[in-house]
């Protein structure tokens, strides 16, 4: 392959310079995948430690920085590496859900992978659909300051639309 031909395969998700910097921070990590996971973890930490308010908001998932530095608390690297793969808005909405539901790290990773992969590898279930709808409602109501009556009226309208669609398809 010459330098003028485009490279084959998936493009690199993380720039080489960023991986090199992570390699300097974590010399004990030997594999490329391990470096990528650390990179996503660092990205997520940057997303969630913007302010003191965020530290309290995400306390279930990420203890305050002072506790981390003192060694009195820790966090789930696997959860953070999954959150770091998402764009910031989606990651914050997902983290809100994880903290609200007080998910374990294993539950968090399963939940985040299903969000990132669009649930492709899962059978349809009421719970997964309800979680997706709850995430959308949470994000919308947070952005638009809606009350419960408004949300319920929209859900009722949506229920009518679904019923009409089902009747039309039968």
C-alpha positions in Angstrom: 0.0 0.0 0.0 1.4 3.4 -0.9 0.9 6.5 1.1 -1.6 8.0 -1.3 -4.0 5.1 -0.9 -6.6 5.4 1.9 -6.1 3.1 4.9 -8.3 0.2 5.1 -10.4 -0.7 8.2 -11.9 1.3 10.9 -10.4 4.7 11.6 -8.5 5.2 14.9 -10.9 6.3 17.6 -8.2 8.0 19.7 -5.5 10.1 18.2 -1.9 8.7 18.5 -0.8 11.8 20.5 -3.5 11.2 23.1 -2.5 7.5 23.4 1.1 8.5 23.9 0.2 10.9 26.7 -1.9 8.2 28.4 1.1 5.8 28.0 3.3 8.3 29.9 0.7 8.6 32.7 0.1 4.8 33.0 3.4 3.1 32.1 2.1 -0.2 33.7 -0.5 -0.5 31.0 1.0 -2.6 28.1 -1.8 -3.2 25.6 -3.3 -0.8 23.2 -6.8 -1.7 24.4 -5.8 -1.1 28.0 -4.5 2.4 26.9 -7.7 3.1 25.1 -9.8 2.1 28.1 -7.6 4.4 30.3 -8.1 7.2 27.8 -11.9 6.9 27.9 -11.7 6.7 31.7 -9.8 10.0 31.8 -12.2 11.6 29.4 -15.2 10.6 31.6 -13.5 11.9 34.7 -13.0 15.2 33.0 -16.7 15.3 32.1 -17.9 14.5 35.6 -15.6 16.7 37.7 -16.4 20.1 36.4 -17.7 21.5 39.6 -18.4 20.7 43.3 -22.1 20.4 42.4 -21.3 17.7 39.8 -19.2 15.9 42.4 -22.3 15.7 44.7 -24.7 14.9 41.8 -22.7 11.8 40.7 -21.5 10.8 44.2 -22.9 7.2 43.8 -20.7 6.6 40.8 -17.8 8.9 41.6 -16.8 9.8 45.1 -15.6 13.4 45.7 -12.1 14.1 44.5 -10.8 14.6 48.0 -11.8 11.1 49.0 -10.2 9.7 45.8 -6.9 11.5 46.6 -7.0 10.4 50.2 -7.5 6.8 49.1 -10.6 6.4 51.2 -12.9 5.8 48.2 -12.6 4.4 44.6 -14.6 4.3 41.4 -15.4 1.7 38.7 -12.9 2.0 35.9 -15.2 -0.2 33.6 -18.1 2.1 34.1 -16.0 5.2 33.4 -14.4 3.7 30.3 -17.9 3.0 28.9 -19.1 6.5 29.7 -16.0 8.0 28.1 -16.9 6.4 24.8 -20.2 8.4 24.7 -20.7 12.0 23.8 -20.9 14.3 26.8 -24.7 14.9 26.8 -25.5 11.2 26.6 -22.9 10.3 29.2 -24.4 12.8 31.7 -27.9 11.5 31.1 -26.8 7.9 31.5 -24.8 8.8 34.7 -27.9 10.5 36.1 -29.8 7.3 35.5 -27.1 5.1 37.0 -26.9 7.3 40.1 -30.7 7.5 40.5 -31.1 3.7 40.2 -27.9 3.1 42.4 -26.7 0.6 39.9 -23.7 -1.7 40.7 -20.7 -1.4 38.3 -21.7 -4.6 36.5 -25.3 -3.3 36.0 -23.9 0.0 34.9 -21.7 -1.5 32.2 -24.5 -3.7 30.9 -26.8 -0.6 30.8 -24.2 1.5 29.1 -23.3 -1.1 26.5 -27.0 -1.5 25.6 -27.3 2.2 25.1 -24.1 2.5 23.0 -25.0 -0.5 20.9 -28.6 0.5 20.5 -29.7 -2.8 22.2 -28.8 -4.7 19.1 -27.8 -7.9 20.9 -30.8 -8.0 23.3 -34.3 -9.3 23.0 -36.9 -6.6 23.3 -38.1 -6.2 26.8 -40.4 -3.9 28.7 -37.6 -2.9 31.1 -35.2 -1.8 28.4 -37.9 0.2 26.6 -39.0 1.8 29.8 -35.4 2.7 30.6 -34.9 4.3 27.2 -38.2 6.3 27.5 -37.2 7.3 31.1 -33.9 8.6 29.8 -35.5 10.6 27.1 -38.1 12.1 29.5 -35.4 12.9 32.1 -33.3 14.7 29.5 -36.2 16.6 28.0 -37.7 17.7 31.4 -34.3 18.8 32.6 -33.8 20.9 29.5 -37.3 22.4 29.4 -38.4 22.5 33.1 -41.7 20.6 32.5 -44.1 19.6 35.3 -45.6 16.1 35.8 -49.0 17.0 34.4 -47.4 18.1 31.1 -45.4 14.9 30.9 -48.5 12.7 31.6 -50.5 14.5 28.9 -47.8 13.8 26.4 -47.6 10.2 27.4 -51.4 9.8 27.0 -51.2 11.4 23.5 -48.3 9.0 22.6 -50.4 6.1 23.9 -53.2 7.1 21.5 -50.8 7.4 18.6 -49.4 3.9 19.3 -52.9 2.4 19.5 -54.0 4.1 16.3 -50.8 2.8 14.5 -51.4 -0.7 15.8 -55.0 -0.7 14.6 -54.0 0.6 11.2 -51.4 -2.2 10.8 -53.9 -5.0 11.8 
